[in-house]
Structures are given as C-alpha cells and as structure tokens.
Amino acid sequence: MDVQPLLQRLQQTWHNTIPVSRFMEIVPLSADDGELKVAAALPPNLNLHQTMFAGSIYTLCTLTGWGAVWLAQELAGVQGDIVLGTADIRYLAPVTKEPVACVTYSDIEPDCLALGTKLKQTLRVTLWSDGRECAIFEGTFFSIPCG
C-alpha cells in the first residue's frame, strides 16, 4: 500500500490542530517496513547554544509516537482519539544537525477500537542527528474509540 497520501494527511492533521508543529516544520518522511520517520527543521528549534531546544526534541518525539498510533489506526480502518498518558525522555547528545525521530508502528494493534475498547500502547521513539542517537523517548499512548 502506498502510505504517502496518509503521511500527507498526518502532516495536515498536525499542522491544522497543533500549531507548534507548523512552526517547528515537522514533516513525516517515511513509513517503511513498519517504521515511521519524522523530521523537523533545525533553525526554528535552536536554543541559545545553537543546538535543538529540549522542548522541541520532546515535542518531535511525542508527535512521532502519536503519528505511529494514528498511522496504525488508519491502516486498520479504525478511529480513536489519541492522547499521551505518560512519557519519559533521556537526552543523550546535543542535536546539531537536522533531527529525525524514528518509531516502530508494526506492533500496534488498534482493532480493539472497533470493539469499543481503548488502546494502550507504549512506544520507544529515538531521535537521531548526524548519525548519532541523541534522545530516547518512551511514551504510553491511549486511543479512545470515537463515538
């Protein structure tokens, strides 16, 4: 299945409903082999040290995890309202080049939403810059059936 139209819809959803995502220039890059990759432009996310602001790293990782659940739901043909329940992040190295966040979505099974049951999914998002792992985000996302 060609996921490119879904990635375009994901970007539109972020930019229309989460204004900071547009400012950060967050863009889903690919969804191949069960892995979603999402990038952000570095210039609007720089801090006074000329590295990526910690809050921007957290936001990029959060939206990448949220996007993985959204993508899994779209591929399964089910809908739910996705929220982040808990999260933890470790900052490992400064981000000095364009960041790319990666998460595996192939293990997400959103079929429970069609049965009226909420989805609970813990995801690990890694953020890379210039070939280095710069942050590890672990978040538990919930999706509540629509309607």
Secondary structure, DSSP 8 states (H G I E B T S, - for coil): ---HHHHHHHHHHHHHH-HHHHHTT-EEEEEETTEEEEE--SGGGB-TTSSB-HHHHHHHHHHHHHHHHHHHHHHHT--EEEEEEEEEEEE-S---S-EEEEEE-TT--GGGGGGT--EEEEEEEEEEETTEEEEEEEEEEEEEE--
